[in-house]
Amino acid sequence: MQTRFLNLTKRSIIPTFITGALVLTALSCGSLFLPPVGLPEETPNSRATPKGTIELLFRAYENRRIDLFTELLPQNKSFRFFISPEYSLEYAASNANATILPINESQYHYVRAGNYYFWGHDSELTKHRKLFDQAEEIEFTERPYIDDKDFRYRVNEHNDTTHVEVKMTLGKLCIGFRGTDYCTEKNGQMQIFLLEKETDRTSGEKLWVIRDWFDLDYIF
């Protein structure tokens, strides 16, 4: 969800959601989302819908559940996390392990063309394990803006839906760490998720997972 990188003070504001959340991993060594009461403890087949999949992500953060977070990533480890080009210099200066990938205009509806740093499945899980282990509290204090009309669906030659691009903006995330709260700003952020369907190992159902995640700070 490092600037996942910029140095923080008690009252500092982090421009992007996941960037703010994962700054704790940098302190030990990438906004949004629903308030704590916004989702039941257990939601059967929550990944059966795109919105349910994102809500499960919220719950994984709020409850610091790495098992729930792991469910959201593809079994084939094709997950990629992309950071905004606006933070490329800070990212490069952090000496983080990532690769630059050019994105063209036709690949996504909401993502601008450009060169993006990204990392993959194993690195993402490592960062989140550290975050969930070390954070004393994670709370989404302001609800993000998310609307079904902002979903962009992709279909195959049989007109079956295979992917959906989800846009979210605004929201406020606060993380408690060593007695201090670090909060993201709510203005100017945008999260883009490319979800895809895969067969669940346990149920055999076709459920949604997060294939690509862009943590951006521009709004169209």
C-alpha positions in Angstrom: 0.0 0.0 0.0 8.7 3.8 1.6 8.3 7.1 0.0 7.7 3.7 0.5 11.1 6.4 1.2 10.9 9.9 2.4 12.1 10.8 6.0 9.2 11.4 8.4 8.7 13.7 11.4 5.8 13.4 13.8 3.6 15.7 11.7 4.9 14.9 8.3 2.5 14.2 5.5 3.2 11.5 2.9 1.8 12.1 -0.6 0.8 8.5 -1.4 -0.9 5.7 0.4 1.3 2.7 0.1 4.3 4.9 0.2 3.3 6.1 3.6 2.3 2.7 4.8 5.6 1.1 4.0 7.8 3.8 5.3 8.0 1.7 8.4 9.9 -0.9 6.6 12.5 1.7 5.7 12.7 2.8 9.3 13.3 -0.8 10.3 16.0 -1.6 7.8 5.5 2.2 -0.6 -4.4 6.4 0.6 -6.7 5.4 1.5 -9.2 3.0 2.8 -12.1 2.1 5.0 -12.4 3.0 8.7 -12.0 0.1 11.2 -15.7 -0.5 11.6 -16.4 -0.4 7.9 -16.0 -4.2 7.2 -17.1 -7.3 9.0 -14.5 -9.6 10.5 -15.3 -12.3 8.0 -16.7 -11.9 4.5 -17.2 -15.2 2.6 -16.0 -15.1 -0.9 -15.1 -11.4 -0.7 -12.9 -11.8 -3.7 -15.9 -12.8 -5.8 -16.3 -9.1 -6.7 -13.8 -6.4 -7.6 -15.0 -4.1 -4.8 -14.9 -7.0 -2.3 -11.3 -7.7 -3.3 -10.3 -4.1 -2.5 -12.2 -4.2 0.8 -10.3 -7.3 1.8 -7.1 -5.3 1.2 -8.4 -2.7 3.6 -9.1 -5.4 6.2 -5.7 -6.9 5.8 -4.1 -3.5 6.6 -6.5 -2.7 9.5 -5.9 -6.1 11.1 -2.3 -6.4 10.0 -3.0 -9.8 8.5 -0.3 -11.1 6.2 -2.4 -14.2 5.4 -5.2 -12.0 4.0 -2.8 -9.9 2.1 -1.2 -12.9 0.6 -4.6 -14.1 -0.7 -4.8 -11.0 -2.8 -1.7 -11.7 -4.9 -1.7 -14.1 -7.9 -0.5 -17.6 -7.2 1.9 -17.4 -10.2 3.7 -14.5 -8.5 3.0 -12.1 -11.4 2.1 -9.2 -9.0 3.8 -5.9 -9.6 3.8 -2.7 -7.5 4.5 0.6 -9.4 5.5 3.9 -7.8 4.6 7.2 -9.3 7.2 8.7 -11.8 7.0 11.9 -9.6 9.0 10.0 -7.0 11.5 8.3 -9.3 14.5 10.4 -8.0 13.7 9.7 -4.4 13.2 6.0 -5.2 16.5 5.8 -7.1 18.3 7.5 -4.2 16.9 4.9 -1.7 18.9 2.2 -3.5 15.8 0.0 -3.4 15.7 -3.2 -5.4 13.4 -2.4 -8.3 13.2 -2.3 -12.1 12.2 0.5 -14.5 9.4 -0.5 -16.9 8.0 1.8 -19.7 4.2 2.0 -19.7 2.6 3.1 -23.0 -0.7 4.9 -23.4 -2.7 1.8 -24.5 -1.9 -0.4 -21.5 -4.1 1.2 -18.9 -7.1 3.5 -18.8 -6.0 5.6 -15.8 -2.2 5.3 -15.8 -0.3 7.8 -17.8 2.5 6.7 -20.2 5.9 6.9 -18.7 8.7 5.0 -17.0 7.8 3.5 -13.7 9.8 1.8 -11.0 8.3 -1.5 -9.9 9.0 -4.5 -7.7 7.3 -8.0 -7.6 5.6 -10.5 -5.4 8.4 -11.6 -3.0 9.6 -8.1 -2.3 6.0 -7.0 -1.7 5.4 -9.7 0.9 8.6 -9.0 2.6 7.7 -5.3 2.9 4.3 -6.0 4.3 5.5 -8.6 6.8 7.8 -5.9 8.3 5.0 -3.3 8.2 2.4 -5.5 9.9 4.9 -6.8 12.5 6.2 -3.4 13.5 3.2 -1.1 13.2 1.5 -0.7 16.6 -1.8 0.4 14.8 -3.0 0.9 11.2 -6.2 2.9 10.8 -7.9 4.3 7.7 -9.4 7.4 9.3 -11.1 8.8 6.2 -13.0 6.8 3.6 -11.5 6.9 0.1 -13.5 7.8 -3.0 -14.3 4.7 -5.0 -17.2 4.3 -7.4 -18.4 1.4 -9.6 -18.6 3.8 -12.5 -14.9 4.2 -12.4 -14.2 0.5 -13.0 -12.9 -0.3 -16.5 -13.5 -3.9 -17.6 -11.6 -6.0 -20.1 -13.1 -9.0 -21.9 -11.8 -11.8 -24.0 -12.9 -13.0 -27.4 -15.8 -14.8 -25.8 -16.9 -11.6 -24.1 -15.9 -13.0 -20.7 -14.6 -10.5 -18.2 -10.9 -11.2 -17.4 -9.6 -8.0 -15.9 -10.9 -4.8 -14.3 -9.1 -1.6 -13.6 -10.1 0.1 -10.4 -9.5 3.7 -9.5 -9.5 5.1 -6.0 -8.8 8.7 -4.8 -8.6 10.6 -1.5 -8.7 8.9 1.9 -6.4 9.1 4.9 -4.2 6.4 6.4 -2.6 6.7 9.9 0.1 4.3 11.2 1.2 4.1 14.8 4.9 3.4 15.2 6.9 3.8 18.4 4.3 6.0 20.0 3.9 8.4 17.0 1.2 8.5 14.3 2.2 9.0 10.7 -0.6 10.0 8.4 -1.0 10.3 4.6 -2.5 13.4 3.0 -5.9 12.8 1.4 -5.7 15.2 -1.5 -3.9 14.5 -4.8 -3.5 10.7 -4.4 -4.8 8.0 -6.7 -4.5 4.2 -6.4 -5.0 2.1 -9.6 -5.5 -1.6 -9.3 -5.5 -4.0 -12.2 -7.5 -7.1 -11.0 -7.6 -10.4 -12.8 -9.4 -13.6 -12.1 -7.7 -16.9 -11.1 -9.0 -20.3 -9.9 -8.9 -20.5 -6.1 -7.0 -23.6 -4.9 -9.5 -24.4 -2.2 -12.9 -23.7 -3.6 -12.2 -24.0 -7.3 -14.0 -20.7 -7.9 -12.8 -17.9 -10.2 -11.9 -15.1 -7.8 -10.2 -11.7 -8.2 -6.6 -11.0 -7.3 -4.4 -7.9 -7.7 -2.1 -8.2 -10.6 -0.8 -4.6 -10.8 -0.9 -1.8 -8.3 0.0 1.8 -9.1 0.5 4.2 -6.2 0.1 7.6 -7.9 -0.4 11.2 -6.9 -2.2 12.7 -9.9 -5.9 12.9 -10.6 -7.4 13.1 -14.0 
